[in-house]
Amino acid sequence: MAFRRRHVLHVCAVSALFVLALCGAVADSQLQPSDAGAHDDMQEDEQGQGCVAAVEPNDGTVFRDDANPVLFIAVGFCPRAERARAAGAGASVTIDLSLEPGGRRFQWILAHGIDEFGVELELPQNLPDDQYRGTVGLQGPYNLVLPVHFTKLSTR
């Protein structure tokens, strides 16, 4: 069951990332300067080039009983990450997760960065039951902040 849930999250996030990339490309050609901040999942850098990313779950998904909450993060088109790699900067990325309630903070360091195929990050099994909202911060070279929203519920 846990594998199936992860597979569904992975497929949904990859599909969402593809749709975001497609919509972002179309929207870029039609946006007026005043619309630059209109896309939460596409964040621009100082040259006005956007990075497309997706984090799941961000829809209130419920993890029941023994299922560990798992975050799926994927990054698609990201010119600043490509420039950093081309300049010989390391491909590692630090991921910061902040959750409320309780001000919980988690951090991962990934040696190989994140791509369009994504990465799954498992949260501790002893995370208390609650409805969580927060942000996932992807440090350089991505420099993105994305929302996360899920519920952990034990029925036993």
matplotlib code that plots the C-alpha trace (Angstrom):
import matplotlib.pyplot as plt

x = [0.0, 2.8, 4.5, 1.3, 0.7, 4.3, 3.9, 0.6, 2.3, 5.2, 3.0, 0.8, 3.8, 5.6, 2.4, 1.9, 5.5, 5.0, 1.7, 3.4, 6.3, 4.0, 1.8, 4.8, 6.2, 2.9, 2.3, 5.9, 5.1, 1.8, 2.6, 2.6, 5.3, 2.8, 1.9, 5.5, 4.5, 1.3, 2.8, 3.7, 5.2, 7.4, 9.7, 11.9, 15.6, 17.3, 17.5, 13.7, 14.2, 11.9, 12.4, 9.5, 9.1, 6.5, 6.1, 3.6, 1.5, 0.2, -3.4, -4.1, -3.3, -4.0, -1.3, -3.1, -1.8, 1.7, 2.2, 5.1, 4.5, 6.6, 7.3, 8.0, 9.9, 10.7, 12.4, 12.0, 13.4, 15.7, 18.3, 20.0, 20.7, 22.0, 24.3, 25.7, 26.4, 28.1, 30.3, 31.5, 29.5, 28.5, 25.3, 24.3, 21.3, 20.0, 16.3, 14.6, 11.2, 9.2, 5.9, 3.2, 1.8, 4.7, 7.4, 8.9, 12.0, 13.7, 16.7, 18.2, 21.3, 21.2, 24.6, 23.2, 20.5, 17.0, 15.7, 12.4, 12.3, 12.2, 13.2, 11.2, 11.9, 10.5, 9.5, 9.8, 7.3, 6.8, 5.4, 2.3, -1.2, -2.2, -2.9, 0.4, 1.1, 4.4, 7.1, 9.8, 12.9, 15.3, 18.5, 21.0, 21.3, 17.4, 16.5, 12.8, 10.2, 7.1, 4.0, 3.3, 0.1, -0.8, -2.5, -1.2, -3.9, -3.7, -7.0, -5.7]
y = [0.0, 2.4, 1.7, 2.3, 5.7, 6.8, 5.7, 7.7, 10.7, 10.4, 10.1, 13.0, 15.3, 14.5, 15.1, 18.4, 19.4, 18.7, 20.7, 23.6, 23.6, 23.7, 26.4, 28.3, 28.4, 29.5, 32.1, 33.5, 34.5, 36.2, 37.7, 41.5, 42.9, 43.4, 39.7, 38.5, 37.3, 35.5, 32.0, 30.4, 27.3, 29.3, 31.6, 34.1, 35.0, 38.3, 37.8, 37.1, 33.4, 31.1, 27.7, 25.3, 23.0, 20.8, 19.5, 16.9, 16.7, 20.2, 19.4, 18.1, 14.4, 12.2, 9.7, 7.1, 4.9, 3.5, 5.4, 7.8, 11.1, 11.3, 14.5, 14.3, 17.2, 17.6, 20.5, 20.9, 23.8, 25.9, 28.1, 29.2, 25.6, 24.9, 28.0, 26.9, 23.4, 24.8, 27.1, 24.0, 24.7, 21.6, 19.9, 19.5, 21.2, 21.8, 21.3, 23.0, 22.0, 24.1, 22.8, 24.3, 23.7, 23.3, 25.1, 21.8, 22.0, 19.3, 19.5, 17.3, 17.7, 16.0, 15.5, 15.3, 18.0, 17.4, 16.9, 16.4, 12.7, 14.1, 12.8, 11.3, 12.5, 10.6, 12.3, 10.7, 8.1, 9.6, 12.9, 13.6, 13.5, 16.9, 18.9, 20.4, 23.4, 24.8, 25.5, 23.6, 25.7, 24.6, 26.4, 27.3, 26.9, 26.6, 29.3, 28.3, 28.2, 26.0, 25.3, 21.9, 20.7, 17.3, 15.5, 12.7, 10.7, 7.6, 5.6, 3.0]
z = [0.0, 0.9, -2.5, -4.3, -2.6, -3.3, -7.0, -7.3, -5.6, -8.0, -11.1, -10.0, -9.2, -12.4, -14.4, -12.5, -13.2, -16.9, -17.0, -15.1, -17.5, -20.5, -19.0, -17.9, -21.4, -22.8, -20.0, -20.4, -23.9, -22.9, -19.5, -19.0, -16.6, -13.9, -13.9, -13.0, -9.5, -10.6, -10.6, -7.2, -8.9, -11.3, -9.5, -11.5, -10.8, -11.3, -15.1, -15.2, -15.9, -14.1, -12.4, -12.5, -9.5, -7.8, -4.2, -3.2, -1.1, -1.1, -1.1, 2.4, 1.6, 4.6, 5.8, 7.9, 10.7, 10.0, 6.7, 7.0, 5.4, 2.3, 0.3, -3.4, -4.9, -8.6, -10.4, -14.1, -16.2, -14.1, -15.9, -12.7, -11.7, -15.2, -15.1, -11.6, -12.9, -16.1, -13.9, -12.0, -8.8, -6.8, -7.7, -4.0, -2.6, 0.9, 1.5, 4.5, 5.6, 8.1, 9.4, 11.6, 14.1, 16.4, 14.4, 13.3, 11.1, 9.1, 6.7, 4.1, 2.0, -1.4, -3.1, -6.6, -6.6, -7.9, -11.4, -13.2, -12.0, -8.4, -5.0, -2.1, 1.4, 4.3, 7.5, 10.9, 11.8, 15.2, 13.7, 15.9, 14.4, 13.1, 9.9, 8.7, 6.6, 5.8, 3.2, 1.5, 0.8, -1.9, -1.4, -4.1, -7.0, -7.1, -4.5, -4.4, -1.7, -2.2, -0.1, 1.5, 3.1, 4.5, 7.5, 9.6, 11.3, 13.4, 13.7, 16.1]

ax = plt.figure().add_subplot(projection="3d")
ax.plot(x, y, z, "-o")
ax.set_aspect("equal")
plt.show()
